[in-house]
Amino acid sequence: MLSYLAEFSDVFGPLRLFRFLTFRAVMGAGTAVLVGFVVAPWIFAKLRQLKLAQSLRNKDEVGKLAELHEGKKGTPTMGGLMIYTAVTVSTLLWAEPNLYVIAVMIVYTGLTVLGFIDDYLKVSKKNSKGLSSRWKLVGQAVLTFVALGILLGSTETHLKMSELWTPFLKEPLLATMPIWFAFIFFFFVMAGSSNAINLTDGVDGLAIGCTVTATLVYGLMAYAAGNTIIADYLLISYVPGVGELSVICAALVGASLVFLWFNCHPATVFMGDTGSLALGGIIGTMAFVIHQPFTLIIVGGIFVAEAVSVILQVGSYKTRGKRIFRMAPLHHHFELLGWHENKVVIRFWIISLMCAFAGLATLKLR
């Protein structure tokens, strides 16, 4: 919205800064930080006042882990509302509205609502089950249909959003995806990312810290994909207008850092599914839109490892009657090995940063 002030640069010269994407991205991050620190105390106080505490699994369900997480009882959840508020306000102020921004924010809003319902059911029923997986997938499918309808339904974006790109190739793998394939693929990327970050959110600061590194990478990739000179130099897909997503990424980084301030061990608030489902969904959607969906496997290496550990654990137990890990997701395995929670988080952050650098390197390897 504030980008339109650039039109009055002939009246006041410095207003031309609002035309530059880099300036608006920096301001978007700063705004998100400011809004986050302003609303966080009020939102978190309300969550405590309403006694919206995270429902933890008991010793019969998770054994020793229940003892390790005993001190987390009574910690409020739904902290993702703060992240959503800061990102939305910052995006409205600094991003130029186009179909990419609209589609991404619809997915983010929809998954925030879906996660909120899940968290509310957990709190009201006082158990850790919440919304069934079936209904989560239905909600994610509906959001996939809406977002893809916006992107493929416009002549402005249809051709570009029909392309399928992979790392290391100079040309698209598919110049035109069939609509049914695009729907399935988009759903897989968005829902997969959403559920992977949801699984990663199990110890203080882990999911949000890894989200920061992944979002930074996709902010840079969005900027590159929306800049014809950089895209041509790197031999990646040029998507006109997609650079505006770097403003959303910057806002998301700022809001995530504010949340990490409160979520670091010992956490004063949890993001809940209100945050984790939505964060995964928005990252997955941006990865699809800027033609870097497969790179998410590298950039989000920690998220992938967490999801794969659950799949392997369940598959092994059902087929062989044996467990591969002491507990899944993977971070709980290391907790039960005797690693302190902080050690697990910091070491996973380090790996996440290495994955981020590896993901960026794929831009030049063509």
Secondary structure as UniProt FT lines:
FT   HELIX           2..8
FT   TURN            9..11
FT   HELIX           13..19
FT   HELIX           21..49
FT   TURN            50..51
FT   HELIX           59..62
FT   HELIX           64..68
FT   HELIX           70..72
FT   TURN            73..74
FT   HELIX           80..94
FT   HELIX           99..125
FT   HELIX           133..152
FT   TURN            155..157
FT   HELIX           158..161
FT   TURN            167..168
FT   HELIX           179..200
FT   TURN            201..202
FT   TURN            204..205
FT   HELIX           206..225
FT   HELIX           228..234
FT   TURN            240..241
FT   HELIX           242..244
FT   HELIX           245..263
FT   HELIX           272..289
FT   TURN            290..291
FT   TURN            293..295
FT   HELIX           296..299
FT   HELIX           301..320
FT   HELIX           330..336
FT   TURN            337..338
FT   HELIX           341..361
FT   TURN            362..364
//
